[in-house]
């Protein structure tokens, strides 16, 4: 009995020593400051996994402020050290200048694989270039114009009709879920040629809930030692068991969308429609057959991005309009002055030419995204030894954290009024036109070679949709808009439902 016990005890001690011993990466960045809450052995493991878990992005913001926007480091047991960067100069260095050095890396891919597989967000090198090339053809100027005129406007009219019914009946509704379904309908139609009709039938809510839970679980994995969540997944217990169940539901829906898209493609005698599936199949490498799993991974990422980027932003936008009625009044005044017909017809929607006139609306949307970025933070890993823009030496394998949420709130980036909701900051006082802001400062759509391909698409969709509904309806949150906050996730999800009342404007 003594020998097995001794072996077990020795193994535990050895594992603990391995997890807590400084690595080459640790020693290289040991001069960088750490949070005051850093512990001698556990480092910041409890901060990320327990104490600050529910408000992780605000905690990162507080640390960035405390360190004056300069690099600082954070450490979790069993993971390489992470250097947190929060200046435009650092963003340009990592996302552009040293793009080939700072890659997604295997850790990000492992943590996110169940949900996003080998989709474009998770891969590097040739896999990334192949998917990027195919997707770039999809987000062409002509495609965006066609999609807005024939899909987004039609679905915005359906959304308007749904809100009218609630206004007439005096019922409350969860606008967050309605916008989730709306954007899912829009993107599956545009991206895959598949009409889900969730807005009319009230369907796909189970999918939305499963997707949100899975996204939160992926974020929780980032906040834990690798061994903890991997053990839970192997044992199939707790949140990892729920994750497995959610992925069955999610994959079922995604594979169904792919199947229906392929059926539609094969059934058409003249298949000129260039949806994502068609482009991925056409751009497939000659030496690599496009498997169902590859199609699933590629499709999942675009459903994820196409749904969340617009749905979440529009939900936060409605919350911000409730928090700042003076901004809503200016949005409405612009709509009345520039597009008066929108408020006179229940189903009237603006064209692409119309929304070009809505400068203040776009400024308000950009301001909402600045303070509530869809992707609140991201991680890169150094592929080899390098030196940052400020002289900080980084060993291969060291992680860097790019905290978009923190950057949007930092006075060192946006000035003393950084915490104010101020759409006017985006408008040139002399010309009345939108100002160009460096993507290394306004990082919500990324920058450099990985800059978001769907940025113009997302902004156009949101402008058409919000102009349609805000010209016709007053949307008031049931609870105090100041009480809304986020729940930690891969995306900046609003915590809980967003119940609203709808009245005619």
C-alpha positions as CSV (number, residue, x, y, z in Angstrom):
1,X,0.0,0.0,0.0
2,X,2.9,2.4,0.8
3,X,4.5,2.1,-2.7
4,X,1.3,3.0,-4.7
5,X,0.6,5.9,-2.3
6,X,4.2,7.2,-2.6
7,X,4.0,7.0,-6.4
8,X,0.7,8.8,-6.4
9,X,2.0,11.5,-4.1
10,X,5.1,11.9,-6.1
11,X,3.1,12.3,-9.3
12,X,0.9,15.0,-7.7
13,X,4.0,16.9,-6.5
14,X,5.7,16.6,-9.9
15,X,2.5,17.8,-11.7
16,X,2.2,20.7,-9.3
17,X,5.9,21.6,-9.7
18,X,5.5,21.5,-13.5
19,X,2.4,23.7,-13.4
20,X,3.9,26.3,-11.1
21,X,7.6,26.4,-12.3
22,X,8.5,29.5,-14.3
23,X,9.0,28.8,-18.0
24,X,11.2,30.5,-20.6
25,X,8.2,32.6,-21.6
26,X,7.6,33.6,-18.0
27,X,11.2,34.7,-17.5
28,X,11.2,36.8,-20.7
29,X,8.3,39.0,-19.5
30,X,9.0,38.9,-15.7
31,X,9.7,42.6,-15.7
32,X,6.2,43.5,-16.9
33,X,3.7,44.5,-14.1
34,X,1.0,42.2,-12.9
35,X,-2.4,42.8,-11.2
36,X,-2.2,43.5,-7.5
37,X,-4.4,40.4,-6.9
38,X,-1.7,38.1,-8.4
39,X,-0.9,35.2,-5.9
40,X,2.5,33.6,-5.3
41,X,1.5,30.2,-6.7
42,X,-1.9,30.4,-8.3
43,X,-1.0,33.7,-10.0
44,X,-4.2,35.0,-11.7
45,X,-6.0,31.7,-11.9
46,X,-8.6,32.6,-9.3
47,X,-9.1,36.1,-10.8
48,X,-10.0,34.7,-14.2
49,X,-11.8,31.5,-13.2
50,X,-13.6,32.7,-10.0
51,X,-13.3,36.2,-8.6
52,X,-13.6,38.2,-11.7
53,X,-15.2,35.7,-14.0
54,X,-18.6,37.5,-14.3
55,X,-17.0,40.9,-15.0
56,X,-13.8,39.7,-16.7
57,X,-13.8,42.4,-19.4
58,X,-14.3,45.2,-16.9
59,X,-11.5,43.8,-14.8
60,X,-9.2,43.8,-17.8
61,X,-10.2,47.4,-18.4
62,X,-9.4,48.3,-14.8
63,X,-6.0,46.7,-15.1
64,X,-5.3,48.5,-18.4
65,X,-6.2,51.8,-16.7
66,X,-4.0,51.1,-13.7
67,X,-1.0,50.4,-16.0
68,X,-1.7,53.5,-18.1
69,X,-2.4,51.6,-21.3
70,X,1.1,50.0,-21.2
71,X,1.7,46.2,-21.5
72,X,1.1,44.1,-18.4
73,X,1.0,40.3,-17.9
74,X,-1.4,37.8,-16.6
75,X,-0.8,34.1,-15.7
76,X,-3.1,31.1,-15.4
77,X,-1.9,27.7,-14.1
78,X,-0.9,25.3,-16.9
79,X,-1.0,28.1,-19.6
80,X,1.8,30.2,-21.1
81,X,1.9,33.8,-19.8
82,X,-0.2,36.4,-21.5
83,X,0.8,39.9,-22.3
84,X,-2.1,42.3,-22.4
85,X,-1.8,45.1,-25.1
86,X,-4.1,48.0,-25.2
87,X,-2.7,50.8,-27.4
88,X,-3.2,51.5,-31.2
89,X,0.5,51.1,-31.7
90,X,0.4,47.6,-30.2
91,X,-2.6,46.7,-32.3
92,X,-0.8,47.7,-35.5
93,X,2.3,45.8,-34.4
94,X,0.4,42.6,-33.7
95,X,-2.3,42.7,-36.4
96,X,-0.3,44.1,-39.3
97,X,3.5,44.6,-38.9
98,X,4.1,41.2,-37.3
99,X,1.0,39.5,-38.7
100,X,3.0,36.3,-39.6
101,X,4.5,36.2,-36.1
102,X,1.4,36.5,-34.0
103,X,-0.9,33.6,-35.0
104,X,-4.1,32.0,-33.6
105,X,-2.1,29.1,-32.4
106,X,-3.0,25.6,-31.2
107,X,-4.4,26.6,-27.8
108,X,-7.1,28.8,-29.3
109,X,-8.0,26.2,-31.9
110,X,-8.2,23.4,-29.2
111,X,-10.4,25.5,-26.9
112,X,-12.8,26.6,-29.7
113,X,-12.8,23.5,-31.9
114,X,-16.0,21.9,-30.7
115,X,-17.9,25.0,-31.8
116,X,-16.0,26.6,-34.6
117,X,-13.9,23.7,-35.9
118,X,-11.3,24.6,-38.6
119,X,-13.3,27.7,-39.7
120,X,-11.6,30.9,-40.9
121,X,-11.5,32.4,-37.4
122,X,-9.5,29.5,-36.0
123,X,-6.9,28.6,-38.6
124,X,-3.6,30.1,-39.8
125,X,-1.5,29.7,-43.0
126,X,-2.9,28.1,-46.1
127,X,-6.2,27.0,-44.5
128,X,-6.9,30.6,-43.6
129,X,-5.8,32.0,-47.0
130,X,-8.1,29.5,-48.9
131,X,-11.2,30.4,-46.8
132,X,-10.4,34.1,-46.9
133,X,-10.1,34.1,-50.7
134,X,-13.4,32.3,-51.1
135,X,-15.2,34.5,-48.7
136,X,-13.8,37.7,-50.2
137,X,-15.7,36.9,-53.4
138,X,-18.9,36.5,-51.4
139,X,-18.7,40.0,-49.8
140,X,-18.3,41.9,-53.1
141,X,-19.9,45.3,-53.6
142,X,-22.5,43.9,-56.0
143,X,-23.3,41.1,-53.6
144,X,-23.9,43.4,-50.7
145,X,-26.1,45.7,-52.8
146,X,-28.1,42.8,-54.1
147,X,-28.5,41.3,-50.6
148,X,-29.6,44.5,-49.1
149,X,-32.2,45.3,-51.8
150,X,-33.7,41.8,-52.1
151,X,-33.2,40.1,-48.7
152,X,-32.6,42.6,-45.9
153,X,-35.3,45.0,-47.0
154,X,-37.8,42.1,-47.4
155,X,-37.0,40.7,-43.9
156,X,-37.0,44.2,-42.4
157,X,-40.5,44.6,-43.6
158,X,-41.4,41.2,-42.0
159,X,-39.8,42.4,-38.7
160,X,-41.7,45.6,-38.9
161,X,-45.0,43.7,-39.3
162,X,-44.1,41.5,-36.3
163,X,-43.4,44.6,-34.1
164,X,-46.6,46.2,-35.3
165,X,-48.6,43.1,-34.1
166,X,-47.0,43.4,-30.6
167,X,-47.7,47.2,-30.6
168,X,-51.3,46.6,-31.5
169,X,-51.7,44.0,-28.8
170,X,-49.8,45.8,-26.1
171,X,-47.7,42.8,-25.4
172,X,-44.0,42.7,-24.3
173,X,-41.4,40.8,-26.3
174,X,-37.8,39.8,-25.9
175,X,-36.3,42.0,-28.6
176,X,-32.9,40.2,-28.2
177,X,-34.4,36.9,-29.3
178,X,-36.4,38.4,-32.1
179,X,-33.3,40.1,-33.5
180,X,-31.4,36.8,-33.2
181,X,-34.1,35.0,-35.3
182,X,-34.2,37.9,-37.8
183,X,-30.5,37.9,-38.4
184,X,-30.4,34.1,-38.6
185,X,-33.1,34.2,-41.3
186,X,-31.3,37.0,-43.2
187,X,-27.9,35.4,-43.2
188,X,-29.0,31.8,-44.1
189,X,-31.0,33.2,-47.0
190,X,-28.1,35.4,-48.2
191,X,-25.2,33.0,-47.4
192,X,-26.9,29.6,-48.2
193,X,-30.0,30.4,-50.2
194,X,-32.1,28.7,-47.5
195,X,-35.3,30.3,-46.2
196,X,-35.7,29.4,-42.5
197,X,-38.8,31.5,-41.9
198,X,-38.0,31.7,-38.2
199,X,-39.4,35.2,-37.9
200,X,-42.8,34.1,-39.1
201,X,-42.9,30.8,-37.3
202,X,-41.0,31.7,-34.1
203,X,-38.6,28.8,-34.8
204,X,-34.9,28.3,-34.1
205,X,-35.1,29.6,-30.5
206,X,-33.6,26.3,-29.2
207,X,-30.7,26.7,-31.6
208,X,-30.1,30.3,-30.4
209,X,-30.1,29.3,-26.8
210,X,-27.7,26.3,-27.5
211,X,-25.4,28.6,-29.4
212,X,-25.3,31.1,-26.6
213,X,-24.5,28.4,-24.0
214,X,-21.8,26.9,-26.2
215,X,-20.2,30.4,-26.7
216,X,-20.2,31.0,-23.0
217,X,-18.7,27.5,-22.4
218,X,-15.8,28.3,-24.8
219,X,-15.1,31.5,-23.0
220,X,-15.1,29.7,-19.7
221,X,-12.5,27.3,-21.1
222,X,-10.2,30.3,-21.8
223,X,-10.5,31.3,-18.2
224,X,-9.6,27.9,-16.8
225,X,-6.5,25.7,-16.8
226,X,-6.6,23.4,-19.8
227,X,-6.5,20.3,-17.7
228,X,-9.7,21.3,-15.8
229,X,-12.1,21.6,-18.7
230,X,-10.5,18.7,-20.6
231,X,-11.0,16.4,-17.6
232,X,-14.7,17.6,-17.3
233,X,-15.2,16.9,-21.1
234,X,-13.6,13.5,-20.8
235,X,-15.8,12.6,-17.8
236,X,-18.8,14.2,-19.6
237,X,-19.9,16.1,-16.5
238,X,-21.2,19.6,-15.7
239,X,-21.0,22.3,-18.3
240,X,-19.0,20.1,-20.6
241,X,-21.9,17.6,-20.7
242,X,-24.2,20.5,-21.6
243,X,-21.8,21.6,-24.2
244,X,-21.9,18.2,-25.9
245,X,-25.7,18.2,-25.9
246,X,-25.8,21.7,-27.3
247,X,-23.3,20.8,-30.1
248,X,-25.6,18.0,-31.2
249,X,-28.4,20.4,-31.7
250,X,-26.3,23.1,-33.3
251,X,-24.6,20.7,-35.7
252,X,-28.0,19.3,-36.6
253,X,-29.3,22.7,-37.7
254,X,-26.1,23.6,-39.5
255,X,-25.9,20.3,-41.4
256,X,-29.6,20.8,-42.4
257,X,-28.9,24.2,-43.8
258,X,-25.9,22.9,-45.8
259,X,-28.0,19.9,-47.1
260,X,-30.8,22.2,-48.2
261,X,-28.3,24.6,-49.8
262,X,-26.7,21.7,-51.7
263,X,-30.1,20.4,-52.8
264,X,-31.1,23.8,-54.1
265,X,-27.7,24.1,-55.9
266,X,-28.1,20.8,-57.7
267,X,-31.7,21.2,-58.5
268,X,-31.3,24.4,-60.4
269,X,-30.6,24.0,-64.1
270,X,-28.6,27.2,-64.2
271,X,-26.9,27.7,-60.9
272,X,-25.5,31.2,-61.1
273,X,-26.3,32.1,-57.5
274,X,-23.0,32.4,-55.7
275,X,-23.7,31.5,-52.1
276,X,-21.0,30.5,-49.6
277,X,-21.4,26.8,-50.3
278,X,-20.9,27.3,-54.0
279,X,-17.9,29.5,-53.5
280,X,-16.2,27.1,-51.1
281,X,-16.8,24.2,-53.4
282,X,-15.5,26.1,-56.4
283,X,-12.4,27.3,-54.6
284,X,-11.6,24.0,-53.1
285,X,-8.0,22.9,-53.6
286,X,-7.5,20.4,-56.4
287,X,-5.8,18.0,-54.1
288,X,-8.3,18.2,-51.2
289,X,-11.9,17.0,-51.4
290,X,-14.4,19.2,-49.6
291,X,-15.8,17.0,-46.8
292,X,-19.0,17.6,-44.9
293,X,-17.0,18.5,-41.8
294,X,-15.0,21.1,-43.7
295,X,-18.3,22.6,-45.1
296,X,-19.7,22.5,-41.6
297,X,-16.7,24.3,-40.1
298,X,-16.7,27.0,-42.8
299,X,-20.4,27.5,-42.6
300,X,-20.5,27.6,-38.8
301,X,-18.1,30.5,-38.6
302,X,-20.1,32.6,-41.0
303,X,-23.4,31.8,-39.3
304,X,-21.7,32.7,-36.1
305,X,-20.3,36.0,-37.5
306,X,-23.3,36.9,-39.7
307,X,-25.8,36.4,-36.9
308,X,-23.9,37.7,-33.8
309,X,-22.3,40.8,-35.4
310,X,-25.6,42.4,-36.3
311,X,-28.0,40.8,-33.7
312,X,-25.9,41.7,-30.7
313,X,-25.0,45.2,-31.9
314,X,-28.7,46.0,-32.6
315,X,-29.7,44.7,-29.2
316,X,-27.0,46.8,-27.5
317,X,-28.1,49.7,-29.7
318,X,-31.7,49.6,-28.5
319,X,-30.4,49.5,-24.9
320,X,-28.1,52.5,-25.6
321,X,-31.0,54.4,-27.1
322,X,-33.0,53.8,-24.0
323,X,-30.0,55.0,-21.9
324,X,-29.5,58.1,-24.0
325,X,-32.9,59.5,-25.2
326,X,-31.2,62.6,-26.6
327,X,-29.2,60.4,-29.1
328,X,-32.5,58.6,-30.0
329,X,-34.1,62.0,-30.6
330,X,-31.3,62.9,-33.0
331,X,-31.6,59.6,-34.8
332,X,-35.3,60.2,-35.3
333,X,-34.9,63.7,-36.4
334,X,-32.5,62.6,-39.1
335,X,-34.9,59.9,-40.3
336,X,-37.8,62.5,-40.5
337,X,-35.6,65.0,-42.3
338,X,-33.9,62.7,-44.7
339,X,-36.4,59.8,-45.2
340,X,-39.9,61.1,-44.1
341,X,-41.8,58.4,-46.0
342,X,-40.4,55.6,-43.7
343,X,-42.7,56.7,-40.8
344,X,-45.8,56.9,-43.0
345,X,-45.9,53.3,-44.1
346,X,-45.9,50.1,-42.0
347,X,-43.7,48.2,-44.4
348,X,-41.6,50.9,-46.1
349,X,-37.9,50.2,-45.9
350,X,-34.9,52.3,-47.0
351,X,-32.7,51.5,-50.0
352,X,-28.9,51.4,-50.1
353,X,-29.0,55.0,-51.6
354,X,-31.3,56.1,-48.7
355,X,-29.1,54.9,-45.9
356,X,-26.1,56.7,-47.3
357,X,-27.8,59.9,-46.1
358,X,-28.1,58.6,-42.5
359,X,-24.8,59.9,-41.1
360,X,-25.9,60.3,-37.5
361,X,-27.4,56.8,-37.4
362,X,-24.2,55.3,-38.6
363,X,-22.2,57.4,-36.1
364,X,-24.5,56.1,-33.3
365,X,-24.0,52.5,-34.5
366,X,-20.2,52.9,-34.5
367,X,-20.4,54.5,-31.1
368,X,-22.4,51.6,-29.8
369,X,-19.9,49.1,-31.3
370,X,-17.0,51.1,-29.7
371,X,-18.5,50.6,-26.2
372,X,-20.0,47.2,-26.8
373,X,-17.8,45.3,-29.3
374,X,-19.1,42.0,-30.5
375,X,-15.7,40.4,-29.9
376,X,-14.7,41.8,-26.5
377,X,-11.2,40.3,-26.6
378,X,-9.0,38.0,-28.6
379,X,-5.8,36.1,-28.3
380,X,-2.7,35.6,-30.4
381,X,0.4,33.4,-29.9
382,X,4.0,34.2,-30.8
383,X,5.1,31.7,-33.4
384,X,8.8,32.5,-32.7
385,X,10.8,34.9,-30.6
386,X,10.2,38.5,-31.4
387,X,10.3,42.0,-30.0
388,X,7.2,44.3,-29.7
389,X,7.0,47.8,-30.9
390,X,8.1,49.2,-27.4
391,X,11.1,46.9,-27.0
392,X,9.4,44.1,-25.0
393,X,11.0,40.8,-25.8
394,X,8.5,38.0,-26.4
395,X,9.5,34.3,-26.4
396,X,7.8,31.9,-28.8
397,X,4.7,30.4,-27.3
398,X,3.8,33.6,-25.3
399,X,0.2,34.7,-25.6
400,X,-0.9,38.3,-26.3
401,X,-4.3,39.5,-25.4
402,X,-6.0,42.2,-27.5
403,X,-8.8,43.6,-25.3
404,X,-11.3,45.4,-27.7
405,X,-13.8,46.1,-24.9
406,X,-11.1,47.7,-22.8
407,X,-9.7,49.7,-25.7
408,X,-13.1,51.1,-26.5
409,X,-13.4,52.5,-22.9
410,X,-9.8,53.7,-22.4
411,X,-9.1,57.4,-21.9
412,X,-5.6,56.8,-23.3
413,X,-7.2,55.8,-26.6
414,X,-10.3,57.9,-26.9
415,X,-9.7,60.9,-24.6
416,X,-11.2,62.0,-21.3
417,X,-14.8,61.4,-22.6
418,X,-14.1,57.8,-23.5
419,X,-16.9,56.5,-21.3
420,X,-19.5,58.8,-22.7
421,X,-21.9,57.6,-25.4
422,X,-21.2,60.4,-27.9
423,X,-22.0,59.7,-31.6
424,X,-20.8,63.2,-32.5
425,X,-17.2,62.0,-32.0
426,X,-17.6,60.2,-35.4
427,X,-18.7,63.3,-37.4
428,X,-16.6,66.0,-38.9
429,X,-17.9,69.3,-37.5
430,X,-16.9,71.1,-40.7
431,X,-18.2,68.8,-43.4
432,X,-20.9,66.9,-41.5
433,X,-19.5,63.6,-42.9
434,X,-18.2,60.6,-41.1
435,X,-14.6,60.8,-39.9
436,X,-12.1,58.1,-40.8
437,X,-10.8,56.5,-37.6
438,X,-7.8,54.2,-37.7
439,X,-8.8,50.5,-37.4
440,X,-5.9,50.2,-34.9
441,X,-7.9,52.5,-32.7
442,X,-11.4,51.3,-33.5
443,X,-10.5,47.7,-33.4
444,X,-14.0,46.1,-33.3
445,X,-13.7,45.0,-36.9
446,X,-10.1,44.1,-36.5
447,X,-7.3,45.4,-38.8
448,X,-4.6,44.2,-41.1
449,X,-4.9,41.1,-43.2
450,X,-7.6,39.6,-40.9
451,X,-9.8,42.7,-41.0
452,X,-13.5,41.7,-41.1
453,X,-14.7,41.0,-44.6
454,X,-18.3,41.6,-43.6
455,X,-17.9,45.0,-42.1
456,X,-19.7,46.9,-44.9
457,X,-22.3,44.2,-45.0
458,X,-23.0,44.4,-41.3
459,X,-23.2,48.2,-41.2
460,X,-25.6,48.3,-44.2
461,X,-27.8,45.6,-42.7
462,X,-28.0,47.4,-39.4
463,X,-28.7,50.8,-40.9
464,X,-31.6,49.4,-43.0
465,X,-33.1,47.4,-40.2
466,X,-32.8,50.1,-37.5
467,X,-34.0,52.9,-39.8
468,X,-37.0,50.8,-40.6
469,X,-38.1,50.0,-37.1
470,X,-37.0,53.2,-35.3
471,X,-38.9,55.3,-37.9
472,X,-42.1,53.5,-37.0
473,X,-41.9,52.4,-33.3
474,X,-40.9,53.4,-29.9
475,X,-39.0,50.5,-28.3
476,X,-38.8,50.9,-24.5
477,X,-37.0,48.4,-22.2
478,X,-39.2,47.1,-19.4
479,X,-36.3,47.3,-16.9
480,X,-34.0,50.2,-16.3
481,X,-31.6,50.3,-19.3
482,X,-28.7,51.1,-16.9
483,X,-29.1,47.7,-15.3
484,X,-28.2,45.7,-18.4
485,X,-24.8,44.1,-18.5
486,X,-23.0,41.4,-20.4
487,X,-22.4,37.7,-19.6
488,X,-18.8,36.4,-20.3
489,X,-18.8,34.7,-23.7
490,X,-16.8,34.6,-26.9
491,X,-19.1,37.4,-27.9
492,X,-20.5,40.3,-25.8
493,X,-23.9,38.8,-25.0
494,X,-26.5,40.8,-23.1
495,X,-27.2,39.0,-19.8
496,X,-30.8,37.8,-19.6
497,X,-33.7,38.7,-21.9
498,X,-34.2,42.2,-23.2
499,X,-38.0,42.6,-22.7
500,X,-39.5,45.7,-24.4
501,X,-42.8,47.3,-25.0
502,X,-43.6,48.5,-28.5
503,X,-45.7,51.6,-29.3
504,X,-46.2,53.5,-32.5
505,X,-43.7,56.4,-32.9
